[in-house]
Each structure stands twice: as C-alpha cells, then as structure tokens.
Amino acid sequence: LERLASGGTIGIFPEGGSHDRTDLLPLKVGVSLIAYSALEKDGINVPIVPVGLNYFRAHRFRGKVTVEFGSPTYIEPSTLEDYKRGGSDKRRVCNALLGRIEDSMRSVIVSVPDYEKLQMIHAARRLYREDTETETAEQRQDMGRRFAEGYKRMLLKVKGDLPEEWLNLQSRILSYQKELNQLGIKDYQVVGLDHEEVEIGSETQGHGKGETVLHRMNIMGHIVHLLFIIVLAALPSMLLNFPVGMASRIYSNRRRKVALAASKVKIKGYDVMLSERVLCSIVLVPTLWMIYGLILFFFTNLDGPSLAVCFTCFPLFSYWSIMATEEGMADVKDLRPYVMRMIPSARKRLAALPATRKALRADLRAVIRHIGPSLGDIYYEKEVNWQEITTETKRLSTISSEITEETKAEGKKED
C-alpha cells in the first residue's frame, strides 16, 4: 500500500500459484482487497492492468513467450461505502471487482478447455492464414484468440453438441498435426512439398533411374552437411554445457514429479521445470568450471597466467556454445525431413500431405465462412476489444448454464 501511495506499481499473480492448465484458475480475492484498501486509506483508485503471459514450450530451454497488456480495470467509486460496511456487502463488491479483473485477464490470454483443443486451434490458425503471409507474434496471438473465442461461442450456440461435420473436421485437423509431428516437418514446409519431387523415380511421374540416384545423392548431401554443422556446434557444448544440461534435466524432472504429487491443479507439472533447471544450472555451471580448473591445475603443466586465461575464457566459451547449439538445434529440426525422404513409406506419406492440407484448408475455410457472420466482431472487425468479447462470452455462458439448469429442473418435475 505504501508503494502504491507513492506512485509505484506492484505485480501480483491473482491465481495464487503456477500451473500448466490451458485456462485460468479461480482468482484469489487479495487483489480486490489491495485495490479497495488503497482507495479507502489513500484515496487512490489504482488501475489494475491485466498482463497476459502466453508461453510456447515453456518447459524447454529458450522457449518463447508473448507478453500482452490489456486495458486497466478501475473500482467503481460508488461501491466504496459497501466495502466499508463489511460483511456480505464487502464480499459482494470484492467478488464483483474480481469478476471484472478475471474478464480483463481473459482478454490477454488464449484460454481453451483443454490441451487437445489448444493444439487444434493452433493447427487451424496455421491452415487458415495465407501461405504468403509472414505473421508477427501479435498477429498469431490475435488470430489464435479469435479461433479460441469463436470455438467457445459455437459450443455455447449448439449447447456442446457439435454437428458431425465439425467433429469430423476437428478430428482431421488433429490427425494432420499428428502426421506432421511423426514426419518431423512443420505446416509451412508442406507448402514446399508441392514443388519438390518427394516421389522422384516413381513410374507414375516418369522419372528415370539416373534422376532418382542424383536426387537421392542430393538428399544425402544435405544430410551430411547438416550433420557436419551439428557436430561443430556440439563440440564446445559437450564439454561446457552438456553435463550441466543433463544433470539439470534429471533434477528438474524429479522436482516436477514432486510438485505434481503435491498439487491438485497441475496437469503434468511442466510449469516448474524450467525454473528448477535455471536454479540448478546457477549452481552447477560455476561448479563445473571449478572442476575443469582443478583438472588443468593438477594434471597439466600450464603456468599461472595460462590457467587464468583458460578459466577466464570458460564463461565466454560457454555462451558461444549456447548460441552455436541453438543454431545446431535448428539444423536438427531440418535434418529429420531429409532422413524421412530416404524411407520409401515416408516418401509416400510426404507426397500425400499437400493434397491433404489443401482439402483440409478448403473445408476449414468453408466452415468459417458459414459460421463466421454469427460471431460478429470476432469475424468482421480488424481491431477487437477483447475485454468486451470475453465479457460477452461469459454472459452467454451464464445464460446457457441457467437454461440448462431450468431444463433439468422441469424434467425432474415431469418425472
């Protein structure tokens, strides 16, 4: 309160803990109490700004996150007297503010019922966009949110009973994504397969044996080139980072299991892994440097200045190896498609992907053209007030729940 009164800011996680779910946990009332206390004691109507942290592969080293700031929420000054009266009036206004804060938080995240739906929404977003477009992180976030909110709206509209064609499309999208994962390629790479002869040498395309040999030699050349770069990147990392990386991975996985066993809200406990790995590495990295320093001191004939230079270079080499490994991992991802093209059965699957993607994309766009107009601003507007959208979705969800309860009650009376 003193910091707020002096014009400062504070950060608070109103869910009260970390988790790896795809939606918000119930918010704790503490944020409402702090805001009302600041208004009561110091006359400051604190702006409560929602911050959305949207992680991608959060449990992996050098994962990605988009940070989004929403519109601030303010206390209605007329509710201060109710807060001061305490009791049920205080609880009512605090809960009302908490509901508005929750709506504002939903406006800066992509919330879906479960992880499978999240996978489906990301895959649908990639299929829907134009192949020639280069999306920014903000555009990906915006489109992902449109798909998520649109999906929830349509679930409410059909009362959770999706038509067969929608279920079939959803299943096909997930199967397509699973096929991409198994073949080790990304959706944007499928577009290029239309121009690549992944089935070169087949009689259906009329290629001769010589062309087939040259094509496969070219693939082998790509594989050897990528392996060479990966080995170069791995050499310094094997000495300086690999031991720490392996030890921190084992430690963080054990800590994940402990956190998962102690929690009632975590799904797999991935939210704690990277933090544990960082903490472990902070201890192990300098320890490893000290061990190497002692080895050089006792088992080599290097003089003092040479030892000092070696020890001083450890941090620099360690940093360089991290950067080189990052580039090497990008090449590892590119390596698998080339290897898969050497396997006859995989070549047939790769050759089928462009047609599968084209049909899937056409069907997805047809469904969106059909249902899009009923979604209003989500479909038509370029700039959307997400706080208003999430509030409206919540209102529709409440109405749907009330209708369902009334229907159940009427059914019991008839029985």
Helices and strands as residue ranges (DSSP letters): H 2-5, H 30-42, E 51-56, E 64-69, G 77-79, H 80-85, H 87-106, H 115-128, H 137-157, H 164-183, H 187-193, G 203-205, H 209-240, H 242-262, G 270-272, H 273-299, H 304-340, H 344-371, G 372-375, H 377-380, H 386-414
